[in-house]
Amino acid sequence: MTRGAGAVGFVLARPAWMLGVEPFHMELIAGIEGRLSGEGHSLLLHVVPDADAEIATYRRWAEGQLVDAVIVTNLGRDDRRLEVLAEIGLPTVVVGGPRRDLPFTNVWIDNAHAMRDAVAYLAGLGHRSLAQISGPSGLAHTQSRVETFRQECAERGLTGVVVESDYTEEGGARATRSLLGRAGTPSAIVYDNDVMAVAGLGVAAEMGVAVPANLSLLAWDDSTLCRLANPPLSVMSLDVHGMGALAADCVLNVLAGGPVVSHTAPQPHLVPRGSTAPPAA
């Protein structure tokens, strides 16, 4: 089917209010839009409450030929969205993996490699008791990070505890309180996003736990929130804007009839700041 809507669709299944506090998707969207607009395409953003509404949106867009292609993020294991998109024949680019062998062109991130780097950094500082406050367990990239965190801790002889959360300020604060309020408090915590890490920093101050003297914090994804925190948060930094631009390039290639290709996004890299230090003696 020939399409000529001049628009690329991007559906986010999450509460609309989260877009105002979560820098990741705004950076991603900025990268996508910046590249698409230079090629005469626009980005059609639609926020929905759940996966069923997201799939309904794809069907409506395909039937009305309202978009030329779509960008999909936050895959789950055996994600049914991919089957639907293949069925309706809507050109698709997947961002974030979780693996290379997808049926659509995708931008793949090696979350396992990045988590090994994060654990190795904290272990190198001398931490023996670690915790991870993860995102939702249904997401494939969360599962990859959690599995690697547990495996890496086990191989290094470290204690590794995982608490699931939801990427929100409230969720990050609640998970941090649960960790700091129990016996065997970890000496370092890895957060799956910046919002939860900033919330955790606030909880540590509230509970009288000095960062980094008595607790090290490491956030996933860098942002202004991390840089302006006191102390500034150490991060596993990913060029989210650049990843958005790469995703847009993939869309343009797909629309030009290019083959299915898996692109590896630049590896998240450690940026140490004031929130991490060797554990207290």
N, C-alpha and C positions, 0 to 999 in steps of 0.2 A: 504494500500500500504506500503510495506516495504521500508524504506529509509536508506541509509547508506552513505550520502555525507560527514559526519564528520564536517559539517558546520552549523552554526546558522545564519540566516539572520536578519539584522537590517537596515531598510530603514528610512532615515530622509528626510522629505519633507521641505526643507529650503535652502536658499542660502548657497553654500559651504563655502563662506568666513566667515559666522557666526561661524563656528566651531572653528575658530582661536581666537575668542574674547569672546565666551560664555562658561564659565567653566563647566556648568551643564552637557552637553552631553558628554564632554570629561571624566569627573569623572564617569558618568554612564557607559560609554564604558569601561573604565579601570576596573571597578568592574566586569562587565560581562566577559570581556576577561580573567581577572586573574583567575576566577573560572572555566571557560570553558576549558582553556588551560591545567589546571591541570587534566582534565578528558579526554584529547585527542580530544577535539573539538576546532574548530576555529570560529571566528566571522567574517562574511562577511558583511561589511558596504557599503551601497550604498546611495549616496546623490542624490535626485531628486528635480525638481522644484515645484511639486504640487501633490495633492492626486491622480489624474488620472495616473500620471507616477508611483506613488507608487503602485497602484493596478496592473498596467501593469507588474511591476517588480515581484509582488507576483505570478501572473499567469505564467510568464516565468520561475520563479524558480520552481514552482510546476510541470509544464510540463516537464522540463528538469531534475527534481529531483536533483536540484543543492544545496538545503539546506534540513536539516532534520526538522527544525522548524524555526519560526520567532518570534521576539520580537517587539511589537507594543507600541508606546507611543503617547501622545498628542491626546487623544480621543476627538471627538466632540460629541454633542448630536446626537443620532441616526446615529452614524458613519457607513457609508456604507462599510468601510473596513472590519468590522466584518462579515457582510453578505457574502462578497466575500471570505474571508478566510474560513468560514464554508462551503461554496459551493465547493471550490476546495480541501477541506480536508487537509489543511496545518496546522500541529500542531502549536499552538499559545499561547504565554504568553503576557498578557497586563500589562504594567507598568504605574502606576499613577492613576488607578481607571477609572472613578470618583466614582464608587460605587462597592459594593461587589457582586451583583447579575448579573455578566457577564457570558456569555456562555463559556468563556475560563478561564483557570487558570490565576489569576491576582494578582498583588501586589498593594494594595489599600492604598491611603494616605488620611487621614481625613483633607482636606484643610479647611473645615468649622471650625473645632475645633481650628486649628492653627490660623485662622484669628480672632476668638473670643479672643484668647490669646493675639494677637497683639494689638487689639483695647483696651482690658482691660489694658494692660501695659501702653499704651499712655494715656488712661483716668486716670489711677492711678497716672500718673505724673502731671495731672491737665490740659491736653489738651482738649479743647472743640470744636475746629474746625479742622477736619481731612480731608485728601485727600488720595485717592488711585490712583496710576498710574498702570493700569492693563496691562496684556498681551492681545492678540487678543480675542475678545468676543466670537468667534466661538468655542473656546476650552472649554471643560466641566469643567476643573479645574479652569479656569478663571471665568466662570459663578458661580461656587460654592463660590469662594473667594469674588466676587463682591456682590452676594446676601447676604452673611453673613456680609460683611462689612457694607452694607446699613442697614441691619436689626439690627446689634449690635449698630450702631450709633443711630438709631431711638429709640431703647429701652433704651439707656443711655441718651437720650436727647442731643446728640451731633450733630453738623453739619458735614455731610459726603458727599464729592464730589468725583466722579469717573471720571477719564480721561483715555480713552483707548489708548494704545500704542502697540508696536510691539517687545519688548525685546531688541531693538537695542540702541546703544549709541545715535544716532541721534534722535530716537523716544523719549527716556527718557529725553533728553535735551529739545526738543520741548515741551513736555508735562509739564515739570517743569517751563519753561518760561511762558507758558499759565497760570499756577496757580499763579506764583509770580507776574505776571503783571496785575492781576485783583483786583477789590475791594474785600474785605473779604478774604485776603490771609490766607490759613490755617497755623496753627502753627506746624503741623506735617504731614508728607507725608509717606505713605507706598508704596514701589515699589515692583512690582511682580518679579523682578530679580535683581541680583547684578550689571549687566552692566548698567541698567537704573539708579540705585541708585548712582553709581559713577559719571555718567554723570550729574545727578541732583545736586550732591555736587559741581561739577564744575560750573554749572549755578548759584547756590546760591552765590559762591564766586565772580563770574563775575558781579552779580547784587548787590553786597554789603550786602547780607543777611547772618548774622553770624550764623554758625552752631556749637553748638546747642543753643546758647544764644537766637536767634530769630526764629529758625526753627529746628525742630527735624526730622531726616531722619531714616527710618527703612527699611532694604532690606530683600527680600525673597531669601533664599539660601546664605550660607556662601561661601567665596572663598578668595584666596590670594588678589584679588582686594579689598575686603572689609577690610581685616586686614591691608593692606598697605596704605589705604586712610588716608587723614589728614583732620579732625579727623577720626579714625577708625570707620567704620560703624556698628551700632547695627544691628542685623540680627535675622530672624527666621531661625535657622540652621537645615538643614536636612542632614543626612549621605547619600549622593548621591552614594558614592563608595559602601557602604554597601548595599544600595538598588539595585545596579547593581549586586552585588554578590548574593543577594536573588533572583533576577530575573533569574540569571543563574541556581541557584539551582532548581527553578521552571521548567525551560526548561528540565533539566536533569531528573526530576521526570516525566514530561509529556512524554519524550522519553522512559522512563522505563515502561510506561503504567499506571501511577498513575492517580487518579481521578481528576476532576476539583476542584480546591481548591482556596479560596480567602485568601491571606495573608495580614495582616496589617503591613505596614512599620512602623518603629519607628517614633513616633510623632515629627514633627518639634518643636524645643524648642528655647526659647528666649535667645539670648546672647547679653546683653547690653554692649555697648562700648561708645565711646566719641561723637557719633552723636545724642544722645537723652538726654534730660534734661527737667525739668519743664519749662513751657512757661514763657516768660518774663512777669513781673508784669505789 
